[in-house]
Amino acid sequence: MRLLAAAALAAALSWSAAARAEVASASPGGFLITAETEVAATPDRAWRALTRLPRWWSPAHTYSGDARRLSFEPYAGGCWCERWGDGQSAEHARVVLAMEHEGVRTLRAVGGLGPLQALGVAGVLTFTVAPHASGAKITMNYRVSGDPGLNLDQLAPLVDQVLMEQFGRLGRFTASGSPD
């Protein structure tokens, strides 16, 4: 049991305590959420972890309650989708960019995540993975815009909370192979 606790502590420490996240800006017509962390993993490992979204995304934030029902195709036109019983399905986002430039990899998807989908907003989720002295630096930005009558600034803290939970899971999965 002590060995398990020590391993869990080591994994938690390898996901940098320097992780930063915030609602960078918010107005009735939109918001921007940003986060970044450094992980003790190679950039290649961090990229592979990012593209294995069903393995680190929380099942509590899926329609089916089962993250294994998510699929993620990390190339332009690829679907971040979910399929479950009796032909039910959801497209959470569509990948519009997957590229590497000078050692920095970028993955961008468009879509209103979760309840934002029903609001008809435009959402752009961008992840970058870059080399860093400690291994890799992962950055996430989610920019949402829509009708100012939606009062999106009031939704920003809730979206931030859900995304930061997922970002933390990504960091832990990258560092240790487990999102928990």
Contacts in CASP RR format, 6 or more apart in sequence:
PFRMAT RR
TARGET T0000
AUTHOR 0000-0000-0000
METHOD contacts of the structure
MODEL  1
MRLLAAAALAAALSWSAAARAEVASASPGGFLITAETEVAATPDRAWRAL
TRLPRWWSPAHTYSGDARRLSFEPYAGGCWCERWGDGQSAEHARVVLAME
HEGVRTLRAVGGLGPLQALGVAGVLTFTVAPHASGAKITMNYRVSGDPGL
NLDQLAPLVDQVLMEQFGRLGRFTASGSPD
10 176 0 8 1.000
11 172 0 8 1.000
11 175 0 8 1.000
11 176 0 8 1.000
11 177 0 8 1.000
11 178 0 8 1.000
12 172 0 8 1.000
14 39 0 8 1.000
14 40 0 8 1.000
14 41 0 8 1.000
14 175 0 8 1.000
14 176 0 8 1.000
15 37 0 8 1.000
15 39 0 8 1.000
15 40 0 8 1.000
15 168 0 8 1.000
15 171 0 8 1.000
15 172 0 8 1.000
15 174 0 8 1.000
15 175 0 8 1.000
15 176 0 8 1.000
16 37 0 8 1.000
16 38 0 8 1.000
16 39 0 8 1.000
16 40 0 8 1.000
16 134 0 8 1.000
18 37 0 8 1.000
18 38 0 8 1.000
19 35 0 8 1.000
19 36 0 8 1.000
19 37 0 8 1.000
19 38 0 8 1.000
19 167 0 8 1.000
19 168 0 8 1.000
19 171 0 8 1.000
20 34 0 8 1.000
20 35 0 8 1.000
20 36 0 8 1.000
20 37 0 8 1.000
21 33 0 8 1.000
21 34 0 8 1.000
21 35 0 8 1.000
21 36 0 8 1.000
21 160 0 8 1.000
21 163 0 8 1.000
21 164 0 8 1.000
21 167 0 8 1.000
22 33 0 8 1.000
22 34 0 8 1.000
22 35 0 8 1.000
22 160 0 8 1.000
23 31 0 8 1.000
23 32 0 8 1.000
23 33 0 8 1.000
23 156 0 8 1.000
23 157 0 8 1.000
23 160 0 8 1.000
24 32 0 8 1.000
24 33 0 8 1.000
24 34 0 8 1.000
25 31 0 8 1.000
25 32 0 8 1.000
26 32 0 8 1.000
26 152 0 8 1.000
26 153 0 8 1.000
26 156 0 8 1.000
27 148 0 8 1.000
27 152 0 8 1.000
27 153 0 8 1.000
28 148 0 8 1.000
28 149 0 8 1.000
28 150 0 8 1.000
28 151 0 8 1.000
28 152 0 8 1.000
28 153 0 8 1.000
29 145 0 8 1.000
29 146 0 8 1.000
29 147 0 8 1.000
29 148 0 8 1.000
29 149 0 8 1.000
29 150 0 8 1.000
29 151 0 8 1.000
29 152 0 8 1.000
29 153 0 8 1.000
30 121 0 8 1.000
30 143 0 8 1.000
30 144 0 8 1.000
30 145 0 8 1.000
30 146 0 8 1.000
30 152 0 8 1.000
30 153 0 8 1.000
30 156 0 8 1.000
31 143 0 8 1.000
31 144 0 8 1.000
31 152 0 8 1.000
31 153 0 8 1.000
31 155 0 8 1.000
31 156 0 8 1.000
31 159 0 8 1.000
32 141 0 8 1.000
32 142 0 8 1.000
32 143 0 8 1.000
32 144 0 8 1.000
33 140 0 8 1.000
33 141 0 8 1.000
33 142 0 8 1.000
33 156 0 8 1.000
33 159 0 8 1.000
33 160 0 8 1.000
33 163 0 8 1.000
34 139 0 8 1.000
34 140 0 8 1.000
34 141 0 8 1.000
35 139 0 8 1.000
35 140 0 8 1.000
35 141 0 8 1.000
35 163 0 8 1.000
35 164 0 8 1.000
35 167 0 8 1.000
36 137 0 8 1.000
36 138 0 8 1.000
36 139 0 8 1.000
36 140 0 8 1.000
37 137 0 8 1.000
37 138 0 8 1.000
37 167 0 8 1.000
37 168 0 8 1.000
37 171 0 8 1.000
38 132 0 8 1.000
38 134 0 8 1.000
38 135 0 8 1.000
38 136 0 8 1.000
38 137 0 8 1.000
38 138 0 8 1.000
39 46 0 8 1.000
39 134 0 8 1.000
39 135 0 8 1.000
39 136 0 8 1.000
39 137 0 8 1.000
39 138 0 8 1.000
39 171 0 8 1.000
39 174 0 8 1.000
39 175 0 8 1.000
40 134 0 8 1.000
40 135 0 8 1.000
40 175 0 8 1.000
41 49 0 8 1.000
41 135 0 8 1.000
41 136 0 8 1.000
41 174 0 8 1.000
41 175 0 8 1.000
42 135 0 8 1.000
42 136 0 8 1.000
43 103 0 8 1.000
43 105 0 8 1.000
43 129 0 8 1.000
43 130 0 8 1.000
43 131 0 8 1.000
43 135 0 8 1.000
43 136 0 8 1.000
45 136 0 8 1.000
45 174 0 8 1.000
46 129 0 8 1.000
46 135 0 8 1.000
46 136 0 8 1.000
46 138 0 8 1.000
46 174 0 8 1.000
47 105 0 8 1.000
47 129 0 8 1.000
49 55 0 8 1.000
49 56 0 8 1.000
49 170 0 8 1.000
49 171 0 8 1.000
49 173 0 8 1.000
49 174 0 8 1.000
49 177 0 8 1.000
50 74 0 8 1.000
50 107 0 8 1.000
50 127 0 8 1.000
50 129 0 8 1.000
50 138 0 8 1.000
50 170 0 8 1.000
50 174 0 8 1.000
51 72 0 8 1.000
51 74 0 8 1.000
51 107 0 8 1.000
52 72 0 8 1.000
52 173 0 8 1.000
53 70 0 8 1.000
53 72 0 8 1.000
53 80 0 8 1.000
54 67 0 8 1.000
54 68 0 8 1.000
54 69 0 8 1.000
54 70 0 8 1.000
54 71 0 8 1.000
54 72 0 8 1.000
55 67 0 8 1.000
55 173 0 8 1.000
55 179 0 8 1.000
56 166 0 8 1.000
56 169 0 8 1.000
56 170 0 8 1.000
56 171 0 8 1.000
56 172 0 8 1.000
56 173 0 8 1.000
56 179 0 8 1.000
57 67 0 8 1.000
57 70 0 8 1.000
57 166 0 8 1.000
57 169 0 8 1.000
58 67 0 8 1.000
58 165 0 8 1.000
58 166 0 8 1.000
58 169 0 8 1.000
58 179 0 8 1.000
59 65 0 8 1.000
59 66 0 8 1.000
59 67 0 8 1.000
59 68 0 8 1.000
61 114 0 8 1.000
61 162 0 8 1.000
61 165 0 8 1.000
61 166 0 8 1.000
62 69 0 8 1.000
62 70 0 8 1.000
62 82 0 8 1.000
63 82 0 8 1.000
63 84 0 8 1.000
63 88 0 8 1.000
63 90 0 8 1.000
64 82 0 8 1.000
64 84 0 8 1.000
64 85 0 8 1.000
64 88 0 8 1.000
66 84 0 8 1.000
69 82 0 8 1.000
69 83 0 8 1.000
69 84 0 8 1.000
70 80 0 8 1.000
70 81 0 8 1.000
70 82 0 8 1.000
70 92 0 8 1.000
71 79 0 8 1.000
71 80 0 8 1.000
71 81 0 8 1.000
71 82 0 8 1.000
71 83 0 8 1.000
72 79 0 8 1.000
72 80 0 8 1.000
72 81 0 8 1.000
73 79 0 8 1.000
73 80 0 8 1.000
73 95 0 8 1.000
74 95 0 8 1.000
74 98 0 8 1.000
74 107 0 8 1.000
75 95 0 8 1.000
75 98 0 8 1.000
76 95 0 8 1.000
76 96 0 8 1.000
76 97 0 8 1.000
76 98 0 8 1.000
77 94 0 8 1.000
77 95 0 8 1.000
77 96 0 8 1.000
78 94 0 8 1.000
78 95 0 8 1.000
79 91 0 8 1.000
79 94 0 8 1.000
79 95 0 8 1.000
80 91 0 8 1.000
80 92 0 8 1.000
80 93 0 8 1.000
80 94 0 8 1.000
80 95 0 8 1.000
80 109 0 8 1.000
81 89 0 8 1.000
81 90 0 8 1.000
81 91 0 8 1.000
81 92 0 8 1.000
82 89 0 8 1.000
82 90 0 8 1.000
82 92 0 8 1.000
83 89 0 8 1.000
90 117 0 8 1.000
92 111 0 8 1.000
92 112 0 8 1.000
92 113 0 8 1.000
92 114 0 8 1.000
92 117 0 8 1.000
93 109 0 8 1.000
93 110 0 8 1.000
93 111 0 8 1.000
93 112 0 8 1.000
93 113 0 8 1.000
93 125 0 8 1.000
94 109 0 8 1.000
94 110 0 8 1.000
94 111 0 8 1.000
95 107 0 8 1.000
95 108 0 8 1.000
95 109 0 8 1.000
96 108 0 8 1.000
96 109 0 8 1.000
96 110 0 8 1.000
97 106 0 8 1.000
97 107 0 8 1.000
97 108 0 8 1.000
97 126 0 8 1.000
98 105 0 8 1.000
98 106 0 8 1.000
98 107 0 8 1.000
98 108 0 8 1.000
99 105 0 8 1.000
99 106 0 8 1.000
100 106 0 8 1.000
103 130 0 8 1.000
103 131 0 8 1.000
104 128 0 8 1.000
104 129 0 8 1.000
104 130 0 8 1.000
104 131 0 8 1.000
105 128 0 8 1.000
105 129 0 8 1.000
105 130 0 8 1.000
106 126 0 8 1.000
106 127 0 8 1.000
106 128 0 8 1.000
107 126 0 8 1.000
107 127 0 8 1.000
107 128 0 8 1.000
108 124 0 8 1.000
108 125 0 8 1.000
108 126 0 8 1.000
108 127 0 8 1.000
109 124 0 8 1.000
109 125 0 8 1.000
110 122 0 8 1.000
110 123 0 8 1.000
110 124 0 8 1.000
110 125 0 8 1.000
111 117 0 8 1.000
111 122 0 8 1.000
111 123 0 8 1.000
111 124 0 8 1.000
111 125 0 8 1.000
112 119 0 8 1.000
112 120 0 8 1.000
112 121 0 8 1.000
112 122 0 8 1.000
112 123 0 8 1.000
112 144 0 8 1.000
113 123 0 8 1.000
113 125 0 8 1.000
113 142 0 8 1.000
113 159 0 8 1.000
113 162 0 8 1.000
113 163 0 8 1.000
116 123 0 8 1.000
116 144 0 8 1.000
116 155 0 8 1.000
116 159 0 8 1.000
119 146 0 8 1.000
119 150 0 8 1.000
120 146 0 8 1.000
121 144 0 8 1.000
121 145 0 8 1.000
121 146 0 8 1.000
121 150 0 8 1.000
121 152 0 8 1.000
122 144 0 8 1.000
122 145 0 8 1.000
122 146 0 8 1.000
123 142 0 8 1.000
123 143 0 8 1.000
123 144 0 8 1.000
123 145 0 8 1.000
124 141 0 8 1.000
124 142 0 8 1.000
124 143 0 8 1.000
124 144 0 8 1.000
125 140 0 8 1.000
125 141 0 8 1.000
125 142 0 8 1.000
126 139 0 8 1.000
126 140 0 8 1.000
126 141 0 8 1.000
126 142 0 8 1.000
126 143 0 8 1.000
127 138 0 8 1.000
127 139 0 8 1.000
127 140 0 8 1.000
128 137 0 8 1.000
128 138 0 8 1.000
128 139 0 8 1.000
129 136 0 8 1.000
129 137 0 8 1.000
129 138 0 8 1.000
130 136 0 8 1.000
130 137 0 8 1.000
130 139 0 8 1.000
131 137 0 8 1.000
136 174 0 8 1.000
138 167 0 8 1.000
138 170 0 8 1.000
138 171 0 8 1.000
138 174 0 8 1.000
140 163 0 8 1.000
140 167 0 8 1.000
142 159 0 8 1.000
142 163 0 8 1.000
144 152 0 8 1.000
144 156 0 8 1.000
144 159 0 8 1.000
145 152 0 8 1.000
146 152 0 8 1.000
168 179 0 8 1.000
169 179 0 8 1.000
169 180 0 8 1.000
170 179 0 8 1.000
171 179 0 8 1.000
172 178 0 8 1.000
172 179 0 8 1.000
172 180 0 8 1.000
173 179 0 8 1.000
END
